[in-house]
């Protein structure tokens, strides 16, 4: 039997779905600058999502990125970024661009000699770790191994801040994901209706997503949150809270998967909230629309219209370049005036205190439309804006993913291309 070859790793129709080398090089260079600005001598990138972001794949290993001008950097006579890979080394080489890779790629040395190995490359100080991302025991092993170089700092915030701003290539992936996501909603419309279960509708949406290359995991930053790609809640299920910090909980199919869609079925006239995530080459988009068998009552329609008004208020504040906390204050004040203080983003005591979350390779990126985020959404930042209102008998709301570009806020996902409410025959 012949050995596998990199040519076996292909996208649809033989497409090359690797992250472009130019992207990786630019990201590594910017990280080096940001580390220098933060006073950190370098960083070990070890979280799988960030290994994909900086090194092109999530193999088992560590990417060392020296700060600009620090020991190990090209400016200081070193080799620059180096990926140390346990497995698969061969695949890591290909994913990084093969001969064009912007960093060296080596087998991971024994951890007991890792500090000495870094010193041989010109490193003089312990690189920072991703203390806010990795388990404490994992980080502690590396901190101990690096102790001869000094105390390791924390690069978590630097990495998070860099990833807030999306490149043109990243936005292209999200645009593609948005077009696929429309077909997911169309699949729900095609199979749904009175008597159909939430899980059956999710399965139809997921079939579209999977066929287009979704990898199966919604990446979350905040531990211990986990999220399903499709959250469809019918009627009273939309009023049930869960562990998940969001407006919509849902029953889930069983207690270990105690959020999202379960076995509840569509009933005539009851609101069905459909919140779908799709990730194209890792980049997520998040959208919510309402469905109903028959038509929504006037009361539910009024609530939905009010959520659309709140959405417009939040978008307007962000469009002006004002702080995300200001967008929360404006949206919450409007919701309070409209009588939703006790139902916005959940019901007491299970209300979430945000109206939008940044999104990219992870669902819950920063900044957030919430108190404490006293800075604007940066130009190039992408955010899912999602005012929703929850009652015991159900929920309604809206959501689209937006980008703030040089001209202001622009919707990436459907916005007006999908109706806010889609109806099935009752």
C-alpha positions as CSV (number, residue, x, y, z in Angstrom):
1,X,0.0,0.0,0.0
2,X,1.4,3.4,-0.9
3,X,1.8,6.1,1.7
4,X,-0.7,9.0,1.8
5,X,0.3,12.1,-0.1
6,X,-0.6,15.8,0.5
7,X,-2.5,15.7,-2.7
8,X,-5.1,13.5,-0.8
9,X,-5.9,16.5,1.3
10,X,-8.3,18.4,-0.9
11,X,-11.4,20.5,-0.7
12,X,-14.5,20.1,-3.0
13,X,-13.8,19.4,-6.6
14,X,-10.1,19.3,-5.8
15,X,-9.9,22.8,-4.4
16,X,-7.0,23.8,-2.2
17,X,-8.6,24.8,1.1
18,X,-5.4,25.7,2.9
19,X,-5.1,29.1,4.5
20,X,-3.0,31.2,2.0
21,X,0.7,31.6,3.0
22,X,0.4,35.3,2.7
23,X,-2.3,35.3,5.4
24,X,-0.2,33.2,7.7
25,X,2.9,35.4,7.2
26,X,0.9,38.6,7.8
27,X,-0.7,37.2,11.0
28,X,2.7,36.1,12.4
29,X,4.3,39.4,11.6
30,X,1.4,41.3,13.3
31,X,1.6,39.1,16.3
32,X,5.3,39.8,16.6
33,X,4.6,43.5,16.6
34,X,1.8,43.2,19.2
35,X,3.9,41.1,21.5
36,X,6.6,43.8,21.3
37,X,4.0,46.4,22.1
38,X,2.8,44.4,25.1
39,X,6.3,43.9,26.4
40,X,6.3,40.1,25.9
41,X,9.4,38.4,24.4
42,X,7.4,35.9,22.4
43,X,4.5,33.5,22.6
44,X,3.9,29.8,22.4
45,X,0.7,29.3,20.4
46,X,-1.0,26.0,21.5
47,X,-4.7,26.4,21.3
48,X,-6.1,24.4,18.3
49,X,-8.0,27.4,16.9
50,X,-5.0,29.7,17.1
51,X,-2.7,27.1,15.6
52,X,-5.0,27.0,12.6
53,X,-5.0,30.8,12.6
54,X,-1.3,31.3,12.7
55,X,0.2,28.0,11.4
56,X,-2.5,26.8,8.9
57,X,-3.6,23.7,10.8
58,X,-4.4,22.2,14.2
59,X,-1.8,19.5,14.5
60,X,-0.6,18.5,17.9
61,X,2.2,20.9,18.6
62,X,3.3,24.4,19.5
63,X,4.1,27.4,17.4
64,X,6.8,29.7,18.8
65,X,6.5,33.3,17.6
66,X,9.2,35.7,18.9
67,X,8.3,39.3,19.5
68,X,9.8,41.7,16.9
69,X,13.4,42.3,17.8
70,X,13.4,39.8,20.7
71,X,15.6,36.8,21.0
72,X,14.9,34.2,18.3
73,X,13.5,36.8,15.9
74,X,14.9,37.4,12.5
75,X,15.8,41.0,13.5
76,X,17.9,39.5,16.4
77,X,19.6,37.0,14.1
78,X,17.3,34.1,14.9
79,X,15.1,31.9,12.7
80,X,11.8,33.6,13.4
81,X,8.6,31.6,14.1
82,X,9.1,27.9,14.5
83,X,6.4,25.2,14.7
84,X,7.3,22.2,16.9
85,X,5.0,19.3,16.0
86,X,4.3,16.0,17.7
87,X,2.0,14.7,15.0
88,X,1.5,14.9,12.2
89,X,4.7,16.6,11.1
90,X,4.2,15.8,7.5
91,X,0.7,17.2,7.5
92,X,1.8,20.3,9.4
93,X,4.3,21.0,6.6
94,X,1.7,20.8,3.9
95,X,-0.9,22.8,5.8
96,X,1.6,25.6,6.4
97,X,2.3,25.9,2.7
98,X,5.0,23.2,2.2
99,X,8.2,24.8,0.8
100,X,6.6,28.3,1.0
101,X,5.7,28.0,4.7
102,X,6.4,31.3,6.5
103,X,7.8,29.5,9.5
104,X,10.2,26.6,10.2
105,X,8.6,23.2,11.1
106,X,10.4,20.7,13.2
107,X,9.7,17.6,15.3
108,X,8.8,18.5,18.9
109,X,11.9,17.9,21.2
110,X,11.5,16.3,24.6
111,X,9.9,18.8,26.9
112,X,12.8,18.3,29.4
113,X,15.1,20.0,26.8
114,X,12.6,22.4,25.2
115,X,14.1,25.5,27.0
116,X,17.6,24.5,25.8
117,X,16.3,24.0,22.3
118,X,14.8,27.5,22.3
119,X,18.0,28.9,23.7
120,X,19.9,27.4,20.8
121,X,17.7,29.5,18.5
122,X,18.6,32.7,20.3
123,X,15.7,32.8,22.8
124,X,16.8,34.5,26.1
125,X,13.5,34.9,27.9
126,X,10.5,32.6,28.5
127,X,7.8,33.1,25.9
128,X,4.3,33.8,27.0
129,X,1.7,31.1,27.2
130,X,-2.0,31.1,26.4
131,X,-3.0,30.9,30.1
132,X,-6.6,32.0,29.4
133,X,-7.1,29.2,26.8
134,X,-5.3,26.1,27.9
135,X,-6.0,23.9,31.0
136,X,-4.0,24.9,34.0
137,X,-2.2,21.6,34.2
138,X,-1.1,21.8,30.6
139,X,0.2,25.4,31.0
140,X,1.9,24.5,34.3
141,X,4.0,21.7,32.6
142,X,5.3,24.2,30.0
143,X,5.8,27.0,32.6
144,X,8.0,24.5,34.6
145,X,9.9,23.4,31.5
146,X,10.6,27.1,30.6
147,X,11.5,28.1,34.1
148,X,15.2,28.3,33.3
149,X,14.3,31.2,31.0
150,X,12.3,33.0,33.6
151,X,8.6,33.3,34.3
152,X,6.2,32.9,31.4
153,X,3.7,35.7,30.9
154,X,0.2,35.5,29.3
155,X,-0.4,36.1,25.6
156,X,-4.1,35.4,25.7
157,X,-5.3,39.0,25.4
158,X,-2.8,39.8,22.6
159,X,-4.1,36.9,20.5
160,X,-7.7,37.8,21.1
161,X,-7.2,41.4,20.2
162,X,-5.4,40.5,17.0
163,X,-8.2,38.1,15.9
164,X,-10.9,40.8,16.4
165,X,-9.9,42.4,13.0
166,X,-10.7,40.2,10.0
167,X,-8.7,40.4,6.8
168,X,-10.3,40.6,3.3
169,X,-9.7,36.8,3.0
170,X,-11.4,36.0,6.2
171,X,-14.4,38.2,5.2
172,X,-14.6,36.3,2.0
173,X,-14.9,33.0,3.9
174,X,-17.8,34.5,6.0
175,X,-19.5,35.8,2.8
176,X,-19.4,32.3,1.4
177,X,-20.7,30.8,4.6
178,X,-23.6,33.3,4.5
179,X,-24.7,32.1,1.1
180,X,-24.6,28.5,2.3
181,X,-26.5,29.5,5.4
182,X,-29.4,30.8,3.3
183,X,-29.8,27.3,1.9
184,X,-29.9,25.9,5.4
185,X,-32.9,28.1,6.2
186,X,-34.5,27.1,2.9
187,X,-34.1,23.4,4.0
188,X,-35.9,24.1,7.2
189,X,-38.7,25.8,5.3
190,X,-39.0,22.8,3.0
191,X,-39.2,20.1,5.7
192,X,-40.8,21.9,8.6
193,X,-44.4,22.4,9.4
194,X,-47.1,21.4,11.9
195,X,-46.1,18.1,13.7
196,X,-42.5,18.2,12.7
197,X,-39.9,17.9,15.5
198,X,-37.2,20.4,16.2
199,X,-34.5,17.7,15.7
200,X,-35.9,16.7,12.3
201,X,-35.7,20.4,11.2
202,X,-32.1,20.7,12.6
203,X,-31.1,17.5,10.7
204,X,-32.3,19.1,7.4
205,X,-30.2,22.3,8.0
206,X,-27.2,20.3,9.1
207,X,-27.3,18.1,6.0
208,X,-26.8,21.3,3.9
209,X,-24.0,22.5,6.2
210,X,-22.2,19.2,6.3
211,X,-22.3,18.7,2.5
212,X,-20.6,22.1,2.1
213,X,-17.7,21.2,4.4
214,X,-18.7,22.1,7.9
215,X,-16.3,20.4,10.2
216,X,-18.8,19.4,12.9
217,X,-17.7,21.6,15.8
218,X,-18.8,25.1,16.9
219,X,-15.7,26.5,18.5
220,X,-16.3,28.3,21.8
221,X,-13.9,30.5,23.7
222,X,-15.6,30.6,27.1
223,X,-15.3,27.4,29.3
224,X,-17.5,25.4,29.9
225,X,-19.9,26.6,27.2
226,X,-20.7,24.3,24.3
227,X,-23.1,25.1,21.5
228,X,-25.0,23.2,18.8
229,X,-24.8,24.5,15.2
230,X,-28.6,24.6,14.9
231,X,-30.9,25.8,17.7
232,X,-34.5,25.4,16.6
233,X,-37.0,25.8,19.4
234,X,-40.8,25.4,18.9
235,X,-43.4,27.1,21.1
236,X,-42.9,26.6,24.8
237,X,-39.4,25.1,24.2
238,X,-38.3,28.6,23.3
239,X,-39.0,29.7,26.8
240,X,-36.9,27.1,28.6
241,X,-33.5,28.3,29.9
242,X,-30.3,26.2,29.8
243,X,-26.7,26.4,30.9
244,X,-25.8,28.4,27.8
245,X,-25.4,32.1,28.2
246,X,-27.8,33.2,25.6
247,X,-31.4,34.3,25.3
248,X,-32.5,30.9,23.9
249,X,-31.9,27.7,25.9
250,X,-34.2,25.0,24.6
251,X,-34.7,21.5,25.9
252,X,-31.9,19.7,24.1
253,X,-32.4,15.9,23.5
254,X,-31.1,14.8,26.9
255,X,-29.5,16.3,30.0
256,X,-25.9,16.0,28.8
257,X,-26.9,17.9,25.7
258,X,-29.3,20.1,27.6
259,X,-29.6,23.0,25.2
260,X,-30.9,23.6,21.7
261,X,-33.3,21.4,19.8
262,X,-35.1,18.4,21.3
263,X,-38.3,16.4,20.6
264,X,-40.8,19.3,20.8
265,X,-43.0,19.5,17.7
266,X,-44.3,22.5,15.7
267,X,-47.9,23.5,16.7
268,X,-50.1,25.8,14.6
269,X,-49.7,29.5,15.4
270,X,-46.8,29.0,17.8
271,X,-43.5,30.8,17.1
272,X,-40.6,28.7,16.0
273,X,-37.2,30.3,16.5
274,X,-34.5,29.1,14.1
275,X,-30.9,30.1,15.1
276,X,-28.4,28.6,12.7
277,X,-24.6,28.7,12.6
278,X,-22.5,27.7,9.6
279,X,-18.7,27.6,9.4
280,X,-16.9,27.9,6.1
281,X,-13.3,26.8,6.4
282,X,-13.6,27.5,10.1
283,X,-15.2,31.0,9.9
284,X,-18.7,31.2,11.4
285,X,-21.8,33.2,10.6
286,X,-24.8,33.3,12.9
287,X,-28.4,34.1,11.9
288,X,-31.9,33.8,13.4
289,X,-35.3,33.9,11.7
290,X,-38.8,33.1,12.8
291,X,-41.1,30.4,11.4
292,X,-44.7,29.5,12.0
293,X,-47.3,27.0,10.9
294,X,-50.0,29.4,9.8
295,X,-49.3,32.9,11.0
296,X,-48.0,34.7,14.1
297,X,-50.5,36.3,16.4
298,X,-50.5,40.1,16.5
299,X,-48.9,40.0,19.9
300,X,-45.9,37.9,18.7
301,X,-45.6,39.9,15.5
302,X,-45.5,43.1,17.6
303,X,-42.7,41.7,19.8
304,X,-40.7,40.7,16.7
305,X,-41.1,44.1,15.2
306,X,-39.9,45.7,18.4
307,X,-36.8,43.4,18.4
308,X,-36.1,44.6,14.9
309,X,-36.3,48.2,16.1
310,X,-33.8,47.4,18.9
311,X,-31.5,45.8,16.4
312,X,-31.5,48.9,14.3
313,X,-30.7,51.0,17.4
314,X,-27.7,48.8,18.2
315,X,-26.4,48.8,14.6
316,X,-26.7,52.6,14.5
317,X,-24.6,53.1,17.6
318,X,-21.9,50.7,16.4
319,X,-22.1,52.4,12.9
320,X,-21.1,55.6,14.6
321,X,-18.0,54.0,16.0
322,X,-19.3,54.4,19.6
323,X,-18.4,52.0,22.4
324,X,-20.0,48.5,22.4
325,X,-21.2,49.3,26.0
326,X,-23.0,52.3,24.6
327,X,-24.8,50.1,22.1
328,X,-25.9,47.9,25.0
329,X,-27.1,50.9,27.0
330,X,-29.1,52.2,24.0
331,X,-30.6,48.9,23.2
332,X,-31.5,48.0,26.7
333,X,-33.0,51.5,27.3
334,X,-35.2,51.1,24.3
335,X,-36.3,47.6,25.3
336,X,-37.2,48.9,28.8
337,X,-39.3,51.7,27.2
338,X,-41.1,49.1,25.1
339,X,-41.9,47.0,28.2
340,X,-39.4,44.1,27.8
341,X,-37.1,44.7,30.7
342,X,-38.0,41.4,32.3
343,X,-38.0,39.4,29.0
344,X,-35.1,40.8,27.0
345,X,-32.6,38.0,26.2
346,X,-34.4,35.6,28.6
347,X,-36.7,35.7,31.6
348,X,-35.6,36.4,35.2
349,X,-33.5,35.0,36.7
350,X,-32.0,33.5,33.6
351,X,-31.5,36.6,31.4
352,X,-28.3,37.2,29.4
353,X,-26.9,40.7,29.5
354,X,-25.7,41.3,25.9
355,X,-27.2,42.1,22.5
356,X,-24.4,41.1,20.2
357,X,-21.2,39.0,20.2
358,X,-18.2,39.1,18.0
359,X,-17.7,36.1,15.8
360,X,-15.1,34.4,13.6
361,X,-13.3,31.2,14.2
362,X,-15.0,31.1,17.6
363,X,-18.7,31.9,18.3
364,X,-18.0,34.1,21.3
365,X,-15.2,36.4,20.4
366,X,-14.7,40.0,21.6
367,X,-15.8,42.7,21.9
368,X,-19.4,42.2,23.0
369,X,-22.4,44.5,23.1
370,X,-22.5,44.5,26.8
371,X,-21.5,46.5,29.9
372,X,-17.7,46.7,30.4
373,X,-16.8,46.8,26.7
374,X,-15.9,50.4,26.6
375,X,-14.4,50.4,23.1
376,X,-15.9,50.3,19.6
377,X,-16.2,47.4,17.3
378,X,-13.0,47.8,15.4
379,X,-12.9,48.4,11.6
380,X,-12.8,44.8,10.3
381,X,-14.6,43.5,13.3
382,X,-17.5,41.1,12.8
383,X,-20.4,40.8,15.1
384,X,-23.7,38.8,15.4
385,X,-26.4,41.2,16.7
386,X,-29.3,39.3,18.2
387,X,-32.0,41.0,20.2
388,X,-34.5,38.4,21.4
389,X,-37.4,38.4,23.8
390,X,-38.5,35.3,25.8
391,X,-41.7,34.3,27.5
392,X,-42.9,31.1,29.1
393,X,-44.9,30.3,25.9
394,X,-42.1,30.9,23.5
395,X,-39.6,33.4,22.1
396,X,-39.0,35.6,19.1
397,X,-36.0,37.5,17.8
398,X,-33.7,38.3,15.0
399,X,-30.0,37.9,14.3
400,X,-27.6,38.7,11.5
401,X,-23.8,38.8,11.3
402,X,-22.3,42.2,10.5
403,X,-18.9,43.7,9.7
404,X,-17.8,47.2,10.4
405,X,-15.9,48.4,7.4
406,X,-14.6,51.8,6.4
407,X,-18.1,52.9,5.5
408,X,-19.8,51.6,8.7
409,X,-21.9,48.6,9.5
410,X,-22.6,46.1,6.7
411,X,-24.6,42.9,7.0
412,X,-22.7,39.8,6.0
413,X,-25.6,37.4,6.4
414,X,-29.0,37.5,4.8
415,X,-30.5,40.6,6.4
416,X,-33.4,41.5,4.1
417,X,-32.6,38.6,1.7
418,X,-34.6,36.3,4.1
419,X,-38.0,37.2,5.4
420,X,-38.1,37.9,9.2
421,X,-41.0,35.4,9.4
422,X,-41.4,32.3,7.1
423,X,-44.7,30.5,7.1
424,X,-45.7,26.9,6.7
425,X,-49.2,25.8,5.7
426,X,-51.2,24.9,8.8
